[in-house]
Amino acid sequence: MRKRFTWIMGFAVCALFLAGISGQAFAEAKGPMQFVEEAKAKIVEVTPQQVKADMDAGKPVILLDVRDSAEFDAGHLPKAMNISRGLLEFKIGRIIPDKNANIILYCRTGARSALATVVLQEMGYTNAKNMQGAFKAWGEAGLPVYNRHGEFTMLSFEKKE
């Protein structure tokens, strides 16, 4: 009986110790917005107006939309290409092999594109930048948006859930 009690107590102490470690790790776990904030501290951001001015001046700009294809199809920036955030690491080298290309990334609000910009930097892309406010800010500024029906401007920006 004494051996069984010792074994149970040893097991209970180990369980409590491990629970404390996992509880501590959980308490220190980052949320998604922490990752975004950390990413934004590591990258260069440009405004939609700066992007539009560069495009109008004929500067070489690659607009990279990292939203899902359905979001892209609903509306995107002029001459943008689409590689969803989930496939970026796998497709970027084939689609944009020039590591010095001037790449402006955007998503709906700037969170996914901030994370994607960090990934491109880590992959050696030297001129990858995030567009502040992303697609939402572009549309709210009254800048042109495109889809399969042509060019349009957004009067307001609402995401339907």
C-alpha positions in Angstrom: 0.0 0.0 0.0 2.9 2.4 0.9 4.5 1.8 -2.6 1.3 2.5 -4.3 0.8 5.8 -2.3 4.4 6.9 -3.2 3.8 6.1 -6.9 0.5 8.1 -6.9 2.1 11.0 -5.1 5.0 11.0 -7.5 2.6 10.9 -10.5 0.5 13.8 -9.0 3.6 15.9 -8.4 4.8 15.3 -12.0 1.3 16.1 -13.3 1.1 19.4 -11.4 4.7 20.3 -12.5 3.8 19.7 -16.2 0.5 21.5 -15.8 2.4 24.5 -14.4 4.8 24.5 -17.4 2.0 24.2 -20.0 0.0 26.9 -18.1 3.0 29.2 -18.2 3.6 28.5 -21.9 -0.1 29.2 -22.6 0.0 32.4 -20.7 3.0 33.5 -22.8 1.5 32.4 -26.1 1.1 35.2 -28.7 -2.2 36.1 -30.3 -2.5 36.9 -34.0 -2.4 40.6 -33.6 0.9 40.3 -31.6 2.4 38.6 -34.7 1.0 41.4 -36.9 2.4 44.2 -34.6 5.8 42.5 -34.5 5.8 42.1 -38.3 4.9 45.8 -38.8 7.9 46.8 -36.7 10.2 44.9 -39.2 8.8 46.2 -42.5 8.4 49.3 -44.6 4.9 50.5 -45.2 3.6 52.8 -47.9 0.3 54.6 -48.3 -2.2 53.9 -51.0 -1.6 57.4 -52.3 2.2 56.7 -52.6 1.5 53.5 -54.5 -0.9 55.2 -56.9 1.6 58.1 -57.5 4.3 55.6 -58.3 2.0 53.7 -60.7 1.0 57.0 -62.4 4.6 58.0 -62.7 5.3 54.8 -64.5 7.6 53.3 -61.8 7.9 49.6 -61.9 5.6 48.3 -59.2 4.3 44.8 -58.6 1.1 44.8 -56.7 0.7 41.5 -54.9 -2.7 40.7 -53.4 -2.3 38.0 -50.7 -6.1 37.5 -50.1 -7.9 34.4 -51.2 -8.9 34.1 -54.8 -12.6 34.7 -54.1 -11.7 38.0 -52.4 -9.4 38.9 -55.3 -12.1 38.1 -57.9 -14.6 40.4 -56.0 -12.3 43.4 -56.4 -8.6 44.1 -56.6 -6.1 46.9 -57.4 -5.3 47.7 -61.0 -2.8 45.2 -62.6 -2.5 43.3 -59.3 -1.6 39.6 -59.2 -2.9 37.2 -56.6 -1.0 34.7 -54.5 -3.0 33.7 -51.4 -1.1 34.0 -48.1 -1.2 30.3 -47.6 0.6 29.6 -50.8 3.0 32.5 -50.9 6.2 30.7 -49.9 5.6 28.0 -52.5 4.7 30.2 -55.5 6.5 33.5 -55.2 9.9 32.3 -56.5 8.3 31.0 -59.7 6.0 34.0 -60.2 8.4 36.8 -59.1 12.0 35.5 -59.5 13.6 38.9 -59.2 14.5 39.4 -55.6 15.0 43.1 -56.2 11.6 43.8 -57.6 9.5 46.6 -56.1 6.7 44.5 -54.6 3.8 46.1 -52.7 1.7 43.6 -50.8 -1.8 44.1 -49.6 -4.8 42.2 -48.2 -8.1 43.4 -46.9 -6.8 45.4 -43.8 -3.0 45.0 -43.8 -2.6 42.2 -41.3 -2.0 39.2 -43.7 0.1 41.3 -46.0 2.3 42.5 -43.1 3.0 38.9 -42.2 3.6 38.1 -45.9 6.0 41.0 -46.2 8.2 39.6 -43.4 8.2 36.3 -45.1 9.3 37.8 -48.4 12.1 39.7 -46.6 13.2 36.4 -45.0 13.2 34.8 -48.5 15.6 37.6 -49.7 13.2 40.0 -51.4 14.8 43.3 -50.7 12.1 45.7 -51.9 8.9 44.1 -50.4 6.7 46.7 -48.8 3.2 46.5 -47.1 0.5 48.9 -48.1 -0.9 50.7 -45.0 -4.6 50.1 -44.6 -4.5 47.7 -47.6 -7.5 47.2 -49.9 -9.8 48.9 -47.4 -7.8 52.1 -47.4 -7.3 52.1 -51.1 -11.1 51.8 -51.7 -11.9 54.4 -49.0 -9.6 56.8 -50.7 -11.7 56.5 -53.9 -9.0 54.9 -55.9 -10.0 52.6 -58.7 -10.8 48.9 -58.1 -11.2 46.2 -60.7 -12.9 42.9 -61.1 -14.2 40.9 -64.1 -16.8 43.6 -64.8 -14.2 46.4 -65.1 -13.2 49.4 -63.1 -15.3 50.8 -60.2 -14.9 52.8 -57.0 -16.2 51.8 -53.6 -18.6 54.2 -51.9 -18.1 52.4 -48.6 -16.3 49.4 -47.3 -18.2 46.7 -45.4 -17.4 43.1 -44.9 -20.5 41.0 -44.9 -20.1 38.0 -42.5 
